[in-house]
Amino acid sequence: MSTMTENGIVTRSGPLVFVDAESSECPGVHEICVHHRDWPEVYGEGETTREAAKDLLRHLFSQWDCVASNWRRQNLEQVIAETQDFLD
């Protein structure tokens, strides 16, 4: 189930949060941004939700070497798996 707020934020009952935002570089052009609820500091962008999720996945993989603790690495593995599930 998805809902759209008046600010253009799309929420899902799943772990990914999508935002339809106006591009700061190109006013009037909209882009989709997505982040995982557990890692909101890492996000992906694209013209579609699928492209944005693929970009998010790329950014999540790039975080792998930056994770210092085992519990955080396990959390990142779960976040990557849930993002891949969305794409399947």
Secondary structure per residue as TSV (DSSP state, phi and psi in degrees):
chain	resnum	aa	ss	phi	psi
A	1	M	-	360.0	135.4
A	2	S	E	-123.2	149.9
A	3	T	E	-136.1	148.8
A	4	M	E	-115.5	126.6
A	5	T	-	-86.2	171.2
A	6	E	T	-68.2	-17.2
A	7	N	T	-86.2	1.8
A	8	G	S	86.9	11.1
A	9	I	E	-86.2	125.7
A	10	V	E	-100.7	125.1
A	11	T	E	-113.6	150.8
A	12	R	E	-126.4	159.7
A	13	S	S	-72.6	-14.1
A	14	G	S	-83.0	-170.4
A	15	P	S	-82.0	-13.5
A	16	L	E	-95.8	139.4
A	17	V	E	-115.8	123.2
A	18	F	E	-107.3	142.6
A	19	V	E	-129.5	129.5
A	20	D	E	-96.1	108.1
A	21	A	E	-124.0	153.3
A	22	E	E	-78.8	134.4
A	23	S	-	-64.7	133.9
A	24	S	S	-74.2	-25.5
A	25	E	S	-82.0	-30.1
A	26	C	S	-133.0	86.8
A	27	P	T	-54.4	138.6
A	28	G	T	92.0	-11.5
A	29	V	-	-101.6	127.6
A	30	H	E	-98.8	146.3
A	31	E	E	-135.6	156.3
A	32	I	E	-98.6	129.9
A	33	C	E	-115.5	145.3
A	34	V	E	-141.4	142.8
A	35	H	E	-142.3	162.3
A	36	H	E	-89.1	143.0
A	37	R	T	-59.4	-27.4
A	38	D	T	-87.9	-15.7
A	39	W	E	-134.0	63.7
A	40	P	E	-66.6	-17.5
A	41	E	E	-76.6	-13.9
A	42	V	E	-109.4	125.4
A	43	Y	E	-140.1	161.7
A	44	G	E	-121.8	157.1
A	45	E	E	-131.6	152.6
A	46	G	E	-177.4	173.6
A	47	E	S	-78.9	-21.8
A	48	T	S	-129.4	167.0
A	49	T	H	-63.9	-35.7
A	50	R	H	-65.9	-45.9
A	51	E	H	-62.0	-40.8
A	52	A	H	-64.9	-40.7
A	53	A	H	-67.1	-37.4
A	54	K	H	-63.4	-41.6
A	55	D	H	-65.5	-40.4
A	56	L	H	-59.4	-45.4
A	57	L	H	-59.7	-42.1
A	58	R	H	-60.1	-44.3
A	59	H	H	-67.7	-36.5
A	60	L	H	-64.5	-43.0
A	61	F	H	-62.2	-33.4
A	62	S	H	-70.4	-16.7
A	63	Q	T	-81.4	-11.9
A	64	W	G	-53.0	-47.1
A	65	D	G	-75.6	-10.7
A	66	C	G	-91.7	-9.6
A	67	V	-	-81.6	122.6
A	68	A	-	-91.8	-27.9
A	69	S	S	-115.9	155.2
A	70	N	H	-64.1	-40.6
A	71	W	H	-66.5	-34.8
A	72	R	H	-71.4	-36.7
A	73	R	H	-64.9	-41.0
A	74	Q	H	-63.0	-39.4
A	75	N	H	-63.6	-42.9
A	76	L	H	-63.0	-40.0
A	77	E	H	-58.3	-42.7
A	78	Q	H	-65.8	-42.4
A	79	V	H	-62.7	-43.8
A	80	I	H	-62.5	-44.3
A	81	A	H	-61.6	-42.4
A	82	E	H	-68.6	-34.0
A	83	T	H	-69.4	-42.0
A	84	Q	H	-63.3	-38.1
A	85	D	H	-59.6	-39.6
A	86	F	H	-62.1	-38.4
A	87	L	H	-77.1	-20.9
A	88	D	-	-77.8	360.0
